[in-house]
């Protein structure tokens, strides 16, 4: 069986936790931040988990993470 290749774009965006869940960063924090509320920016600064619907697709892209 050949080795699987890691999707390098996905490897930069996702990390696996100790329990096997996949962490991701939030979007909408790159620019136009002056018009966003402080509360919104504080919430978006923290990471979130990949949803169950996308879990299989993302885990295929990072097989050795």
N, C-alpha and C positions, 0 to 999 in steps of 0.2 A: 504494500500500500504506500503510495507516495505521500510526502508531507503536504499538509494544507497550507495555503498562503494566507497570511493575515492581510485584511483590507487596511492599508496604512491610514487612510482617512478616518476610518472608524476607530482605529487604535488610538488616535490622538483625541478622540471625542468621548470615548467610553472607558470605564474602569470597572473591574469586577470587585465586589465586596467579599469579605470573608465567608459569608453565608451563601455566596453564589448569585446574588442579585447584581444587576448592572446599573451603575450610576451614570448620570448624564448631567451636563450643565444646562442652565436655562437660556432661552433665547431673549432677544429684545434688550440686551445690555451693552450693545456696541456703540451706538451713537444716538443723537436726539434725546439725551438724558435730562435736559433742563425742563422739558415739558412733562416728564413723568413724576408722579408723586414719590416722596421719600419712602413711604411705606411700601410702594410697589417695587422700588429699586432694592430695598432691603430684602424683600421676599425673593426677588429674582437672583440675588447674589448667592443664595444657597443652592446646592445641587439637589437633583430629584432622581427618582428611580425610573427606569424604562418601563413602559406599560406592558401588561401581559400580552397584548396583541402584537407588539413589536419585539418581544423578548427573543423568540426563535430566530428571527431575521438578524438581529444584532449579534446574538451569540454565535451564529454561523460565521460572521465576519471577523470575530476575535476568538478563534478556537483555542489559543494558548494563553489567553489573559488570565 
